[in-house]
Amino acid sequence: MTGTAAPKQRRWTPPYAESELDAVVRVPGSKSMTARALVLASLASGPSTIRRPLYSRDTLLMVDALRSLGVDVDTADEELWTVTPAPLRGGVDVDCGLAGTVMRFLPPVAALADGPVSFDGDPHARERPNDGVIKALRDLGVRVDDGGRAALPFTVNATGRVAGGELAVDASKTSQLVSALLMAAPRFEHGLDLRHVGDRPVPSRPYLDMVVQMLRQAGAEVDDSEENRWRVAPGELNGREWSIEPDLQNAAPFLCAAVAVGGRITVLDWPTETTQAGDRIRDILVDLGSRVEWSRGGLTVIGAPSTLPVDLDLSDASELTPSLAALFGLNRGPSSIRGVAHIRGHETDRIAALTKELTKLGAEVLEYDDGLKISGRATRPMTWETYADHRMAHAGAIVGLVTPGFKVSDVACTSKTWPDFAEAWERAILRDGNAEGSGA
């Protein structure tokens, strides 16, 4: 397996758009769905297949971690992976890289192994909070050694069983805490009766709809009828075929590109029904004055560069923040994004990073605890810093559409969810007409 090491930085000059766009894009599979399918398949009672998975650094880190735990994951066919579960073994090390899905989804799984499992990752990953998962495991009776950091590196001292039962957590920082616990819950002796008790709501709620739906598809009994409470009965998960949708978060910068400079962009195979949070981009772009229609084998956006000011609550779709913030910084506005305080704990503090880079670009930016207000001005040449964050690179690509002499400090960080992003972007903008990318 290759592609799991931290990528070497690559400075990039994104293409300047000389005219309106007209391109068809195929984006790789959803990272969120691929990660969940891998975990559920690893905990199932029989083999599973994953069709059109995302092949990227994050998902390969998940594959390698599961293999270290004893699971057989065959990725020889990049379009169809096979997962054969096995008794989970301890005495192993897990490299999380910069993947929140690995550092949060796998500790509850590792608690079912027959010995200690150590977790570590990239330097930036050590700055990401993981106190929620660590505290939850301790409350379930699992011993976790973290040296008081509440973050990487830490060791889950597994004994092969987790009793489960009632558990209260504060998941206001990340929905991944709830997803992580729910996926492992069928294997707990008494299942799990999980409650969110934080003062703020769980962010990114569509991801919880996704994990509940996928658990049920795997045969789990899940009751989420009561707000902020999830009850999962103990039992077997079934092996099955998982079909992965295109990653709508990765599609967002392409759709925003059509709004930034005009023209049309089609994303192939956009699902008509989905639990992906990125689907919200459709309604947002309509609110901004663009047209969105189903055509040409997918979803097409016909951009209206004269964007209308908006005030957005993106608490349920916070991954869209960098692309939309970049769009608002292009000599238009003022527009606001609120409800995204939790993205300060993502790959970087995205609110602070966007504020700094958009200000350098020439925009007027007001930074709030939970978002920012942006009034775009004429852009100017600069080097856009990415902070090892793939979404910041996406934002920089959008700014580069209208800014001559513009550079992105590192586009290699997009390997986290789409290694071919830069090449696909260049094909779309430079009028090749087809920006199909495999993500491989």
N, C-alpha and C positions, 0 to 999 in steps of 0.2 A: 504494500500500500504506500502510495506517495501522496504528497500534497498536504501533509499534516504539520510540517515544520512552519514556523513563522516565516512569512514571505519576505524576500529582500525588497526593500523600498524601491519604487520606480517613479521618478518624476514624470509628469505627463502634461502635454499641451493639448487640452481638449479642443475639438474642432469648433471653429467659428461658423455660424450658420449664414451662408451667403444669400439664402433665399428661403421661402417657405418649405416645410418638410412634407414628404410623401413617402412613408416607409411602412413596412410590415415587419413586426418583431415577434419572435418566439422566445419567451423567457423560460429559464429552467424551472424545475419543480420547486414547490414550496418547501422552504427550510423547516417551517413549523410542523407541517404534516409529515415530512420525511423523518424528523427527529422523533416524533410521537409514534410513528409506525415502527421505527426501529426498536424503541423501548417496549412497546406492546408485543411485538413479535418475539422479543427476547424472553418475555415473561409468559408466553403462551405454552400450551400443552403439546403443540405440534408445529411443524414448519410453516412459514409464511413466505410470500413473495411480495416485493415492493416494485411496482411498475412505474417507470419514469421518475426515479428518485432524483433529488438534487445531489450532484456530485461536486462538492466544494470542500473547503477546509473544515468548516464546522461539522458537516455530516461525516467526513472521513475521520475526524477526531472521535465522533460518537461510535463509528464502526470499530475503530481501533480499541476504544475503551471497552466495548462489549466483548470484543475478541479476547481482551486480557482477562475478562471475567469468566471466560469459558464458552461464550456463545459462538457458534459457527456462522459467520456472515460472508457469503460468497458474492463478491462484487465484480467478477470477471466480465459479466455482461452489464455494461453501464446503464442499460435501459431496463434491466430486470434483476434485482438483487434477491437472493434467497437467504432466509434467516432460519437457522435450526437451533432451537433453544437447548440448553444443557444445564446441569446443576451449576450454580454460580460459585466460583472459587475465590478465595481470598489470597492474601499474601502477594498482592499485585499493586502496581502504580498506574494511575490514570492521568493522562495529559489532557487538560481541559482547553489548552490553547487560550483563545479569547472567547470561547463559546459558552454563553450563559446556559444554553440547553444542556451541555455536558456537566457543568459545575453544579447545576440545580436538579436536573432530572435524574442523574445517576446515583447520588448519595443514598436516596431511599431504596434504590435497586441494590446497591452495594451492601446495604444493611441486611440483605437476605443471603449474602455470601457466607462461606464457612471460615472466614478469617479476615484480618485487617485489610482495608483497601485505602491507599493513600492518594490524595488528589492534589495537583498543582497545575500551574499554567503559565502563560506569558506574564511578563511584568505588569502590563496593564490589567490583566485579570486579577492580580492580587489586590488591586485597588477597588474591585467591584464587590459590593456587599453581598454576603451570603449568610448573614446572621439568622435569617428566617428559616432556612433549611436546617442549619446546625441546631438551632433551638428546638425546632419541631422534632428532629430525631431524638434529641435528649429527652424531650417530654414523652416520647414513645418508649423510653427505656434503652435507647441505643447510646453507647459511649462514643463520643467524638472528641478527639484531641486536636485542638486548634491553636494552642499557645495563647489563648485569650484574644486572638485576632478577629474572630467572627468572619473570617475570609480565608482564601487560599494562603498557604497550603494547610491541609488538615487531613486527618485519618479517621475513617469510620471503622471502629472496632466491631466487626460483625460477628454474630454467633450462629447465623443460619436461620434465625427466626425473628419475627417482629410480632408482638402480641396485637398491636393495633387498638381499636376501640375509640373512645372519645378523645378529640384533640381540638384545642382552640389555638388559632394562629392569627397574627397580624400580617395580612398579605397586601397591605396598602402600598408597599414598595414595588412589588412585582407579582403578576399573575402566575409566573413560572413556579412559585412556591406551591400554589394549589394544584397546578398541573402535575408537578413532580410527585406529590403525595397521592393524588388520585390514581395515577398510573400504577403505582406499586401496591395500592390498597387491596386489590383482590387477592394478593399473595400474603397479606397479613392474616394472622390466625383468626382474628375477630373482625376483619374488614376495617372500615374506618368511618367514623362519624365526625366530619370535619366542619368546623365553624370558623368564619372570619369575624374577628372581634375588634378590628382596628377602628380608629376614629374616622378614617377616610375610606372610601370604597375601594374595592379591588380594581386596579387599572386594567385596561386592555381586555375587557370582558369577552369579546369574541373568541379569544384563545381558550377560555373556559368552556364556551359552547363547543369548540372544536374537540377538546379532550373528552368531554362527556359524550359527544356523538361517537367518537372513535372507540371509546371504551364499550359503549353499547353495541357497536358493530362487531367488536371482538367477543361479545357474549357476556359482558359484565352487567351486573344489576346496579344501576346508579339512580338515586333519587335526589334530584335537585329542585324539587317543587317549592322548597322554602328558601327565601332569599338569604344569601350568605351562609348556606348550609348544604353540604354534599354528603350523602350516605352511600357508601359502597359496600356491598355484601361480599364476604369471602367466597372464593370460587375460582374455577379455571377460566383462563382466557383461551379463546380458540385461535388456532392458526388460520390465516385467510390471505387472500390477495388484497393488497392495498394499492389503489390507483392514486397517484399524487397529482394534484392540480398545479397549474403554473403558479409561480410565486408572485402574487399581486403586489407585494411590497417592492419587489425588484422591478415591476412594470411601471411603478409610479413615476420615476424620473422621465421615462420616455413619454408618458402622457403629458406630463408637465412641460416637456420640450415643445410639444405642439402648441401649448398655450403661450409659451415664452416668445416664439417667433412666428406663429401661424402655421397653417397647413394641416396635415392629417397624419396621425399615427394609428396603426391598427395593432393590437396585441392579440395574437392567435389563441384560440381555445380558452378564452376567458369564460369561467364557469357561470352559468345562469343562476345557480344556487350555490352558496358557499358560506362557510363559517370564518373565512379569512378576513381579518380586520382591514386589510388593504383594499377590499371591495368598496370601501367608503369613498375612495378617490373619485368614483363615478359621480356621486352626488355633489361632491365639493366642486368639481370642475364645472358642472352645470351652474352652480351658484356663482361661479366666477365669470359666467357669461359664455362658456364654450358649449358646443353641441356634443352629445355623446349618443352613439347609436350602435346597434348590433348589426354588423355587416362584415363582408369579406372574411368570413370564417372566424370572427372574433369580435372584439370590442374596438370601435373606432372613435377617436376624439378629433373633432374639427376645431382647432384652436381659435380663440378670440384674444389676441394680444392685449386688447384694452380691458384688462382684468378689473372686475368690480371689487371694491374693498369688502372684506368680510371679517367677522369675529368668530373664530372657530374654537369649539371645545373638542380637542383631540384625545381626550382621556381614554377612549376606546380604540383609537387608531394612531397611537403616538409615533409609530415608525414612519408615518408620513410627514412628520414635522420637518426634517431637514430639507426634503425636496420642496415642500410648500414654502418654507421660509426663504429658500433661495429664489423661488419664483416671486415672492413678495418684495425681494430686494432689488428687482430689476426695474428701477425707475417707475414704480407704481405703489399704490397704497394710499393711506395707511391700512394695514391689516394686522389682526392679532391672532395668536394661538395661545390657548390656555388649557389647563387641566393636565399638563404633562410634566409635573414635578419629578415623576419617577424616572424620566429619561436622563436626569443628572447622574444616575447610577448605571447607565448603559456603557457601551465600549469606552466612552468618555462622557464628561458632563456636557451633553449635547446643547443645553440651553446656553451655557457659558461659551462653548466653542462657536456656536452660531452667532452669538452676540459679537464676539471678537472679530470673526472673519467678515461678517456683513458690515461691521463698522469700518474695517480696513477697506472694504469695497467701495464705501461712500454712502451707505444707507444710514439713516437715523434709526437707532434701535433702543427701545426701552426694555430692560430685562426685569422680569418678575420672578418670584419664587417658582411659579408653575408655568411659565411661558415667556413670551416676548411679543412686543408690538413693533412692527417694521414699517418704516416709510422709505420706500425706494427712491434713490436719486440716480443720476447718471453714474454708471459704473466706471471703474478705472483699472488699469493693469495692476496685477498683484500676483503673489503666490498664495494660493488658498491652502491652508494647513488642514490635514485630514485627521490628525490625532489617532492614527491607527484604527479609524472608524470607517467602515464601508459606506455608511449612510452619509457621512461628511464628504466622501469622494463623489457620491451621486449628486449631492448639492453643488459641488464645485463644477461638475460637468454641465449642469444647467446654467450656472453663471457664465461659463465659458462660451455659451452659444451667442452671447451678445457683447462679449468683452474681448477686443483684440489685445494681444500681449498677455493673456491670462494663463497661469499655470497652476496645476494641482500638485502639491508636494509629494504625494504618494498614491498612485492608483492601484498598487499591488494589494493594498488592504481589502480591495473588493473580492479577493479570492475567498474571503470568509463565506460569501454566499453566491458568488458568480465570478469564477476566474476569468471568463471571457468578456466581462462587462465592457472594458475599454474598446475592444475590437467591435463588439456589437453596437456600441454607441457611435463609433466612427462610421460604420456602414450605414446606420440610420441617418446620420446628419449629412454625410458627404454624398447623399443621393444615389447610393447603390440600389436603393429601393427595397432591399430585404436585409434586415438585421438579425437573421435567425442565429441564435446562440444555443449551444448544447449545454453550457455550464461545465463542460468537462475540461 
